[in-house]
Structure formats: structure tokens, C-alpha cells
Amino acid sequence: MTQQASTGTAQPARHAESGGGSRFLVREPRARVKFIMGVFIAAYAVVGLKASWLMLLNDKPQRKVVVHKQQLPRPDVVDRNGLMLAADEPRASIFAEPFRMVDVDAALMALMSALPDLDVAKLRKRLSNKRRKFVWIARKVPPEVESRIMALGIPGIRIMKEKKRVYPAGRLVAHVVGFTDIDKRGIAGMEQFLDNRGKLFMASLANESGKEARPVELALDARVQQALRAELAAAKEKFKAIAAGGLVMDVRTGEILALVSLPDFDPADRREALKKDRLNRMTAGVYELGSVIKAVTFAMALEEGTATLEKKYDARFPLQIGRRKIRDYHAQKRWLSVPEIFIHSSNIGTAKMALEVGLQKHWQFLQRVGLTERLRTELPESAKPLLPRRWSTIASATASFGHGFAVQPLQGAQVIAALVNGGWLIPPTFLKRDEQTAMALAKKVISEETSHKMRYLFRLNAVDGTAKRAAAPGYRVGGKTGTAEKVINGRYSKDNRLTSFIGAFPMDDPKYLILVMLDDPRPLPETHGFATSGWNAVPTAGRVVARIAPLLGVAPKLDTEQAQKELKLWRRLHGKPQGSVPQVAQRQARAGR
């Protein structure tokens, strides 16, 4: 039985070997095919169920749309007149494929003839690894370098076409336009705005193909920028200042027509741009603007009705508040009217005006004009104001003349613009904007009547006060000076100052505001040992106005007695005009223009 059973079970195997079991060989592949088909059917079923769930069961709409960076081309940047300030330029980038290279040392020697700054040791180590498939050699080289490398014919060295961000205006508009890194990511200025806050703005500039974009039109006027930078650079050198800055603003639209901060940088040199002393002082720095802030106090007192142009205040003695005494720099030691307090820049009179308004209302007015909050513009470089820790009587008194709190210079300029334009606080912008759009964003902070009085005081100060040397014959400049002691090693220094001037023109119908600031100017023999604003920042502003007013279409008026006085003062300060604006203005007046 055992033998028969074993024989019976062995027969199928023999049949298979002899060909009688061919049906077993056919059935096995069929089973495999059925198994594979089952796997595919199951996979399709899972995909189908997932799709059905997304369409039918998931009630949350998928709103997020991912846009690849290459779909949003970086636009050119131009000034308000179409002058190119930033653009993309086709460049070649050099890379290596180590696994294709024959002789690394020979290749490096050849490359150094075209690229002498190569880090040979670092590059040799990377190129010697044959498992690497890609190694950068140089990014975005000039066309002549590309031609030289192409002519070398080195095995494994290849060229990739990219675009490099170039800045035709160079240093002229560096702090406004900013710069990008090697991969065209915005690092500062408007370039960073286009990346961080301007995605939708960039998308709005792209055409239908998404391959080109309309230029970004800035409010800047390169001609005005050039004039402002030249005069600031000359003043910085003349008065041995460690830094200088300034801006020009349209008081009716809030457009920044020019902004300069010295020392500046070349946008093509990122190492220079990142130095600490290259910050944009107009927006990224905060400073005590000194007596410039007195204008804010005057506007507050006139608006609240606690002061009038006829009212007088006792400035015979220092003002005692607790253990502190407030004194005047050039003490008149008499009763002063409100206009006299303004033109003599009396700390005593200004503090008494602020204390009359009261602590709460004083703080509320500072809030109303935006001096207690960080000013935001398109530029990412924006500093927060430094305010007194406790709003007390002494804090109010000293803040009334700009001592004890610091703001962005642009922030101070915005407020002064509101004091002369009819009382409208308009957000500054570095993009082109019309007056209608500006007024939709504006906030009323003082009445037209108060603004009219402030224009009178500003002009009076340029005729008979501390701003006399701002004379630009025929252009009716007005403004307020500021000289603030700097904090050195935690204490105010009498030998280190920040001088500034903020004014506007033409003062009978203000259109443009100008700010000039010098950091730590030195006294000169011709300034009789003084280093205050009236001797440096003010005459610099006058020269700027004389240069930019014709560019901005402001017609001079030289047919008045005051204009003739200003012309004489100009000659005394700056010498005989040779092709300068006053001389041109005289010729225009004689021609009846």
C-alpha cells in the first residue's frame, strides 16, 4: 500500500516532464496576470475614491494658488520721468560637471586667466569629487569674460544663461531702490518691497504672457536727486560732518521726489551696502530733531486756542520744573510774542505754550500727527520713535522743543508738510501718486486757519529769524531750524550736534518741502566758531532750493523788495552767481517771463 501510494503521487510529475502536464504551465502565468490586474484595479479604485471625496465630501474650498517665482518677472524700476534706475541684464553663469572633466588642475589654471579671483583651493576640492554632477564656478559674468571662457574649450566647463540685476544710476538712488542678492531676491529698498509686500503689485505689472512686466514708476525725480546729493556731499565735506541726509517731498501728494543719505553705497557692491554706516538715515534712523519740533508745538497751541499770534510769554528767566531748568540758547531775557518766540527759537516760551495746552492734550496732539507710532512706507527700513518712558510735566516741556524723543527724519517732514498744506497729514510714498489719490488717504490734523498762521511764521523765520540763510532769491522759502545735542556715552554733549532744517517753498502757496540734516558738523572760521543749524544746514537748503526750483517748474518772483534783499544776502553768502539759479531768474525777470 505504501509503495502504491507513493507511485500514484509521483505520476503527475512524470506527466509534466513528458509534456502531458502542459495545462499546469499555462495556468501559472494566467494566475500572475490576474494578480497584477487586481493590483491595478485596487489602485484605480483608491484614486477614484480619493477624487470623489475631494469633490463631494470636502466642503472647504481650496483657495490657495501657488505661483512660481519665475511666473512673476522682476520689473524694471524707473524714475517719474522714465529714467532707468534698475533693470535685468542677460549674463552668463559658468558651472562645471566634474565627472566630465579630464584634468582638474589644468582646467583651474586655464580658468584663472579669465577669472583671477577664483578660490582655487576650495574649487579644486569640489571638482575633484567625480560623483558631483554640478559645481558653480562663477555667476553672472560680463560678456567679455564669457567669451574668454568659451574660447578656452575646457572639457566639463559649461555656460548657463541667467539675468543679473543692474543699477545704471549707481549710488545716486541706492537707498531708495535698494539692491538684490545673486539670485535676485530683494535685500533692501524698493527691491525688497517688490518681494515682501509687492507680490500682487508685481503681478499687476506682468503682461498676459507672464514673461514681461511694465516698469515700476517711482515718485523720484533723478534730476532733483542729483542736485540734492551734490549739495549734501559738498556740505558734508565742508563742515567735516560724519554723515548727511535730506529729502524733497511734494506736500500735496506725499510723493518723495528725492531722498539722500550719506555715506551711501554702490548697489552692485553688496559688501559695501551692508556696512553699518550705510543705513538709510532718513527712515531707518531716529533722531532728536531739536527746534524743528517747535513748529508742532506752535501748531498745537494755535489750534487749541491757548495761544494767538498777539499773545506774549515771559522769557526773562529760566523755566524751573522740579530740579530742572529750561534755558534759551540765545536768551532775549524779555517778554516775547508768539512770532518772536518762533524766530528767536525760545525754549522757555515754547515750553510754556505746551504746558498751557496740558499734558493730556499735548500727548493726544502728538498722536494725531503720527509722532508716537512707527511710520511705514514702501521701504522696509523703518525705525520706531523713541519716546519718554513717562509722560510727565518735564517730559512735555522738553518734548515741546524736540528734546527727549526721537523720530525718523521722514516722519518729521511728513508732519511739517501737514502744517503748511492746509492741515492734511498725507502718508509719504515712493511710488507715483496723483493728488486725488493722496487726498483719499489724508487725515485732517489742523484747520486751514492754523495752517495759514504757520505759513506766516515759517516765512517770517526765513526773513528775520534763524533761517535767514535759507534765502533762495525769488522762491519765497520758509522753515524752521533745529540744533540738537547728541548723546555721547549716555550723556548729552555740548560739542556734538545734529543740525537740521525743514522748510517749504513757495511759502505763499507751498508745493514742495525740503529737509537737510548734518550729523556732527564742525565750526569754521567763517561761521565764527558756531556749528548750529543756521550756519550749515540752512544755507545748504538754500542752495538746494535754488537748484531744484526751476527743475520743478516753480517760477521766481524777483520784483519785490524782499527778493532783492535775499539776492544781496545770497551774494554775501555764496559769492557772485555764475550760471546759478538767481542769475537765471534775473534774466527771466528782465525778459518779462
C-alpha positions in Angstrom: 0.0 0.0 0.0 2.7 2.3 0.8 4.6 1.6 -2.4 1.4 2.1 -4.5 0.6 5.3 -2.8 4.0 6.7 -3.4 3.9 5.6 -7.0 0.5 7.2 -7.5 1.6 10.5 -6.2 4.7 10.6 -8.4 2.9 10.2 -11.7 1.7 13.8 -12.2 5.3 14.9 -12.0 6.3 12.5 -14.7 3.4 13.6 -16.8 4.6 17.1 -16.5 8.1 16.3 -17.5 6.9 14.3 -20.5 4.6 17.0 -21.7 1.3 15.5 -20.5 1.1 18.3 -17.8 1.2 21.3 -20.2 -2.0 22.6 -18.6 -0.1 23.3 -15.4 2.4 25.5 -17.2 -0.5 27.5 -18.8 -2.4 28.1 -15.6 0.6 29.6 -13.6 1.1 32.7 -15.9 -2.7 33.3 -16.0 -2.7 33.5 -12.2 0.1 36.1 -12.3 -1.7 38.2 -14.8 -4.9 38.0 -12.8 -3.0 39.1 -9.7 -1.4 42.1 -11.4 -4.7 43.2 -12.9 -6.2 43.0 -9.4 -3.5 45.3 -8.0 -4.1 47.9 -10.8 -7.9 47.7 -10.2 -7.4 48.3 -6.5 -5.1 51.3 -7.1 -7.5 52.9 -9.5 -10.3 52.3 -7.0 -8.3 54.2 -4.3 -7.6 57.1 -6.6 -11.2 57.3 -7.7 -12.5 57.2 -4.1 -10.0 60.0 -3.1 -11.1 62.2 -6.1 -14.8 61.6 -5.1 -14.1 62.6 -1.5 -12.3 65.8 -2.6 -15.2 66.8 -4.9 -18.2 65.7 -2.8 -17.3 65.4 0.9 -14.6 68.0 1.5 -16.7 71.2 1.9 -13.6 73.5 2.4 -12.8 75.2 -0.9 -9.2 75.1 -1.9 -8.4 78.8 -2.4 -4.6 78.7 -2.2 -2.9 79.2 -5.6 0.8 78.6 -5.8 2.6 81.0 -8.2 6.1 80.1 -9.1 8.6 82.9 -8.8 9.6 82.7 -12.5 6.0 83.5 -13.4 6.4 86.9 -11.8 9.3 88.6 -13.6 11.1 91.3 -11.7 10.1 94.6 -13.4 12.4 97.4 -14.3 12.4 100.4 -12.0 12.3 103.9 -13.4 12.0 107.5 -12.0 9.0 109.7 -12.6 10.4 110.8 -16.0 11.2 107.3 -17.2 14.9 107.2 -16.5 16.1 103.7 -15.9 17.2 103.0 -12.2 17.2 99.2 -12.1 16.8 96.5 -14.8 17.6 92.9 -15.6 20.6 92.3 -18.0 21.3 88.9 -19.7 24.5 87.4 -18.3 26.3 84.0 -18.4 27.0 81.9 -15.4 29.8 79.3 -15.5 29.5 75.9 -14.0 31.4 72.6 -14.1 30.4 68.9 -14.4 33.3 67.2 -12.5 32.5 63.7 -13.9 33.3 65.0 -17.4 36.5 66.8 -16.5 39.8 65.3 -17.7 42.4 67.3 -15.8 41.2 69.5 -12.8 44.5 71.3 -12.2 44.9 72.2 -15.9 41.3 73.4 -16.0 41.8 75.6 -13.0 44.9 77.2 -14.4 43.1 78.0 -17.6 40.1 79.4 -15.8 42.3 81.7 -13.7 43.3 83.5 -16.9 39.7 84.7 -17.2 38.7 84.6 -13.5 41.7 85.7 -11.5 39.7 85.9 -8.2 38.8 82.2 -8.1 39.2 80.4 -4.8 41.4 77.7 -6.3 41.8 75.5 -3.2 38.1 75.4 -2.4 37.2 74.8 -6.1 39.9 72.0 -6.5 38.4 70.1 -3.6 34.9 70.3 -5.0 35.9 69.5 -8.6 38.0 66.5 -7.5 34.9 64.7 -6.4 33.8 62.9 -9.5 30.5 62.0 -8.0 29.4 65.6 -8.2 27.4 66.5 -11.2 27.2 70.2 -10.8 29.6 72.9 -9.3 29.3 76.7 -9.7 32.4 78.4 -11.0 31.2 82.0 -11.4 27.8 83.6 -11.5 26.6 86.3 -14.0 29.9 87.2 -15.5 30.4 90.1 -18.0 30.2 89.3 -21.8 33.9 89.6 -22.3 34.6 87.0 -19.5 32.1 84.7 -21.1 33.8 85.0 -24.5 37.3 84.2 -23.0 36.0 81.1 -21.1 34.2 79.9 -24.2 37.4 80.2 -26.2 39.3 78.0 -23.6 37.3 75.0 -24.6 37.8 73.2 -21.3 36.1 69.8 -21.1 33.3 69.7 -18.4 33.0 73.5 -18.2 29.6 74.8 -19.4 27.6 78.0 -19.5 24.1 78.8 -18.3 22.2 81.9 -19.3 20.8 84.0 -16.4 19.8 87.6 -15.7 21.7 90.0 -13.5 20.1 93.0 -11.7 22.0 96.1 -12.7 21.7 99.7 -11.5 22.5 102.3 -14.1 22.2 105.2 -11.7 24.7 103.7 -9.2 24.9 105.4 -5.9 22.5 108.2 -6.9 19.4 106.4 -5.7 20.9 103.5 -3.7 18.9 103.9 -0.5 15.6 104.1 -2.3 16.0 101.5 -5.0 18.0 99.1 -2.8 19.6 96.0 -4.2 19.2 92.2 -4.7 21.3 89.2 -3.9 22.9 87.0 -6.6 19.6 85.2 -7.1 17.7 88.5 -7.5 16.0 88.4 -4.1 15.3 91.9 -2.8 17.6 92.7 0.1 16.8 96.4 0.7 14.7 99.4 -0.5 12.1 99.1 -3.2 13.7 95.8 -4.4 12.8 94.2 -1.1 9.3 95.8 -1.2 8.7 94.1 -4.6 9.5 90.7 -2.9 7.9 91.0 0.5 5.0 93.3 0.2 4.6 93.7 -3.5 3.7 90.3 -4.8 0.3 91.4 -6.0 1.8 94.7 -7.2 4.3 92.7 -9.3 1.6 90.5 -10.7 -0.4 93.6 -11.7 2.6 94.7 -13.8 3.0 91.4 -15.6 1.5 91.1 -19.1 -0.7 88.3 -20.2 2.3 86.0 -21.2 3.8 86.5 -17.7 7.2 86.9 -19.3 7.5 90.6 -19.2 6.4 93.3 -16.8 5.7 97.0 -17.0 8.2 99.2 -15.2 7.7 100.3 -11.6 7.4 104.1 -11.7 8.9 105.8 -8.7 8.0 109.3 -7.4 11.7 110.1 -7.5 13.0 112.7 -9.9 16.6 111.8 -10.7 17.4 115.5 -11.6 16.3 116.7 -8.2 18.0 113.7 -6.6 21.3 114.6 -8.2 21.1 118.3 -7.1 20.2 117.3 -3.5 23.0 114.7 -3.3 25.6 117.1 -4.8 24.8 119.8 -2.2 24.7 117.5 0.7 28.0 115.9 -0.3 29.6 119.4 -0.5 28.2 120.4 2.9 29.4 117.1 4.5 32.9 117.8 3.3 32.9 121.5 4.0 31.7 121.1 7.6 33.5 117.8 8.3 30.3 116.1 9.2 30.3 112.3 9.8 27.0 112.0 7.8 24.4 114.0 5.9 20.9 113.4 4.7 17.9 115.1 3.1 14.8 114.8 1.1 12.3 116.7 -1.1 8.6 116.0 -0.8 5.5 117.1 -2.7 3.3 118.4 0.2 0.1 117.9 -1.8 0.6 114.3 -2.8 3.1 112.9 -0.3 5.5 111.8 -3.1 9.2 111.7 -2.2 10.9 113.3 -5.1 14.4 112.9 -3.7 15.9 111.1 -0.7 19.6 111.0 0.1 21.6 109.5 3.0 25.4 109.9 3.0 27.5 107.9 3.1 25.8 105.8 0.5 26.8 102.7 -1.4 27.1 101.2 -4.8 24.2 98.7 -5.2 26.5 96.4 -7.2 28.8 96.0 -4.2 26.8 94.1 -1.5 29.7 94.1 0.9 29.7 97.9 0.9 26.0 98.2 1.1 25.9 96.1 4.4 28.3 98.3 6.3 26.8 99.8 9.5 27.3 103.4 8.5 25.5 102.9 5.2 22.0 102.7 6.7 19.2 104.9 5.4 19.2 107.7 8.0 16.0 109.2 6.7 13.8 106.2 7.5 15.9 103.6 9.4 17.4 106.1 11.9 15.6 108.1 14.7 17.0 111.4 15.8 16.1 114.3 18.1 15.3 117.0 15.6 15.6 119.8 18.1 13.8 123.0 17.4 12.2 121.8 14.2 9.6 120.1 16.6 8.8 123.6 18.0 6.6 124.1 14.9 4.5 121.2 16.0 4.0 122.8 19.4 3.1 126.1 17.9 0.5 124.5 15.6 -1.0 122.7 18.6 -1.3 125.8 20.8 -2.8 127.8 17.9 -5.2 125.0 17.1 -6.3 124.6 20.7 -6.8 128.3 21.1 -4.5 128.7 24.1 -2.1 130.9 22.0 -2.6 133.6 19.4 -0.1 135.4 17.3 -0.5 138.5 19.5 -0.1 136.8 22.8 3.2 137.3 24.8 5.1 135.0 27.2 7.6 135.9 29.9 11.1 134.7 28.8 13.1 136.8 31.2 14.2 134.0 33.4 14.8 130.2 33.0 11.8 128.0 33.5 12.1 125.9 36.7 10.4 122.5 36.7 11.3 120.4 39.7 15.1 120.2 39.8 15.3 121.0 36.1 15.8 124.4 34.5 14.9 125.2 30.9 17.1 128.0 29.3 17.3 129.7 25.9 20.3 129.3 23.7 20.3 133.0 22.7 18.3 134.4 25.6 16.3 137.6 24.9 15.5 138.0 28.6 12.2 139.8 27.9 8.6 139.2 27.2 8.2 137.6 23.7 5.2 137.5 21.4 4.4 134.2 19.7 6.1 135.2 16.4 9.2 136.3 18.4 9.4 133.0 20.3 9.4 131.3 16.9 12.1 133.4 15.2 14.3 133.5 18.3 13.7 129.8 18.9 12.9 130.3 22.6 12.8 127.1 24.6 11.2 128.9 27.5 8.4 130.4 25.5 7.7 127.1 23.6 7.6 125.1 26.8 5.2 127.5 28.4 2.9 127.2 25.4 2.9 123.4 25.7 2.2 123.4 29.4 -0.7 125.8 28.8 -2.3 123.2 26.5 -1.9 120.5 29.1 -0.3 117.1 29.4 -3.1 115.0 28.0 -3.9 117.3 25.1 -0.2 117.6 24.2 0.1 113.8 24.0 -3.1 113.5 22.1 -1.9 116.0 19.5 1.4 114.1 19.1 -0.7 111.0 18.5 -2.9 112.9 16.0 0.1 113.9 13.8 1.6 110.4 14.0 4.7 111.1 16.0 4.1 108.4 18.6 3.9 105.5 16.1 6.3 104.0 13.6 6.0 105.5 10.1 5.5 102.8 7.4 6.3 103.4 3.7 7.2 101.1 0.8 10.7 101.0 2.1 11.2 98.1 4.6 13.8 100.1 6.5 11.6 101.8 9.2 12.6 102.8 12.7 10.2 103.2 15.7 10.2 106.5 17.6 12.0 106.7 20.9 9.5 108.3 23.4 9.8 109.4 27.0 9.3 106.5 29.4 6.8 108.5 31.4 4.7 111.4 30.1 5.2 114.0 32.8 5.4 117.7 33.1 9.1 117.9 32.4 8.7 115.4 29.5 6.0 117.5 27.9 8.1 120.7 28.4 11.2 119.3 26.9 9.4 117.5 24.1 7.8 120.8 23.1 11.2 121.9 21.7 12.3 118.5 20.5 14.4 117.3 23.4 13.9 113.8 24.9 12.2 112.0 22.0 13.4 110.9 18.6 11.7 110.2 15.3 12.5 109.3 11.7 13.5 112.5 9.7 10.9 111.5 7.1 8.3 111.4 9.9 9.2 114.9 10.9 9.0 116.0 7.3 5.5 114.5 6.9 4.2 116.5 9.9 5.7 119.8 8.7 4.2 119.2 5.3 0.7 118.9 7.0 1.3 122.2 8.8 1.8 124.1 5.5 -0.5 122.3 3.1 -3.8 123.3 4.8 -3.6 120.8 7.6 -3.7 117.4 5.8 -1.5 114.6 7.1 -0.6 112.6 3.9 1.2 109.2 4.1 4.5 109.6 2.2 5.1 107.4 -0.8 8.0 106.4 -3.1 5.6 105.5 -5.9 3.9 107.9 -8.3 0.6 109.2 -6.9 -1.8 111.9 -8.0 -3.3 114.5 -5.7 -6.8 112.9 -5.8 -5.4 109.6 -4.5 -3.4 111.4 -1.9 -6.4 113.2 -0.5 -8.3 110.0 -0.2 -5.6 108.8 2.2 -5.1 112.1 4.0 -6.2 112.9 7.6 -7.1 116.4 8.7 -5.0 117.4 11.7 -5.2 121.2 11.9 -7.5 123.8 10.3 -6.8 125.8 7.3 -6.6 128.9 9.5 -3.9 127.4 11.7 -2.0 126.3 8.6 -2.2 129.8 7.3 -0.7 131.1 10.5 2.1 128.5 10.4 3.0 129.5 6.9 3.3 133.1 8.1 5.6 132.0 10.9 7.8 129.8 8.7 8.2 132.7 6.2 8.9 135.2 8.9 11.7 132.9 10.2 13.4 132.9 6.8 13.1 136.7 6.6 14.0 137.8 10.1 14.8 134.7 12.1 17.2 131.8 12.4 16.5 130.6 8.8 17.7 133.8 7.1 20.5 132.0 5.3 18.0 129.7 3.5 17.4 132.6 1.1 16.9 131.4 -2.5 16.1 134.7 -4.3 12.6 134.7 -5.7 11.4 131.4 -4.4 9.9 132.5 -1.0 11.4 129.8 1.2 10.2 129.4 4.8 11.0 126.9 7.5 12.3 126.0 11.0 15.9 125.3 12.1 16.9 122.6 14.6 20.1 122.1 16.6 20.1 119.1 19.0 22.9 117.9 21.2 23.9 114.3 20.6 24.0 111.6 23.2 27.6 110.5 23.7 28.4 107.8 26.2 24.9 108.2 27.7 25.1 111.9 28.2 24.2 115.0 26.1 27.3 116.5 24.6 27.6 120.3 24.0 30.3 119.7 21.4 28.5 117.2 19.2 25.3 118.2 17.5 22.8 117.2 14.9 21.7 120.2 12.8 18.6 120.2 10.6 16.3 122.4 8.6 12.8 121.6 7.4 11.2 124.2 5.1 8.9 124.6 2.1 8.5 126.8 -1.0 7.0 128.9 -2.4 5.6 129.8 1.0 2.7 131.8 -0.3 1.3 128.6 -1.9 3.5 125.7 -0.7 4.2 122.9 -3.1 7.5 121.4 -2.1 9.1 120.6 1.3 12.9 120.3 1.8 14.8 118.7 4.7 18.5 119.0 5.2 20.3 117.2 8.1 24.0 117.2 9.1 25.4 114.8 11.7 28.1 116.5 13.9 29.2 119.4 11.6 32.3 121.3 12.8 32.6 125.0 13.3 34.6 127.0 10.7 36.3 130.4 10.9 33.6 131.8 8.6 30.9 130.6 11.0 32.6 132.5 13.8 33.0 129.3 15.8 29.3 128.3 15.6 28.1 124.9 14.4 24.4 125.4 14.8 21.9 124.8 12.0 21.6 128.4 10.9 25.3 128.3 9.8 25.4 124.9 8.0 22.1 123.1 7.3 20.2 126.3 6.5 22.5 127.7 3.7 22.8 124.2 2.3 19.0 124.1 2.0 19.0 127.5 0.2 21.4 126.2 -2.4 19.3 123.1 -2.9 16.2 125.2 -3.4 18.0 127.5 -5.9 18.9 124.4 -8.0 15.7 122.4 -7.9 13.0 125.1 -8.1 13.5 125.6 -11.9 13.5 121.9 -12.4 10.2 121.6 -10.6 8.6 124.5 -12.6 8.5 127.0 -9.8 8.7 130.5 -11.3 10.8 133.0 -9.4 9.5 136.4 -8.3 12.2 139.0 -8.1 10.1 142.1 -8.4 9.7 142.5 -4.6 11.8 144.4 -2.1 12.3 141.2 -0.1 13.5 139.3 -3.1 16.1 141.9 -3.7 17.2 141.7 -0.1 17.5 137.9 -0.5 19.6 138.4 -3.6 22.1 140.6 -1.7 22.2 138.0 1.1 22.8 135.2 -1.5 25.7 137.1 -2.9 27.2 137.7 0.5 26.9 134.0 1.4 27.7 132.3 -1.8 29.5 134.8 -3.9 28.6 136.2 -7.3 26.2 133.8 -9.1 27.7 132.3 -12.2 25.1 130.5 -14.2 23.3 129.8 -10.9 19.5 129.9 -10.4 19.4 133.6 -9.1 21.3 134.8 -12.2 18.9 132.8 -14.5 16.0 134.2 -12.5 17.2 137.8 -13.1 17.5 137.2 -16.8 14.0 135.8 -16.9 12.6 138.8 -14.9 14.3 141.2 -17.3 12.8 139.3 -20.3 9.3 139.6 -18.8 8.8 135.9 -18.2 
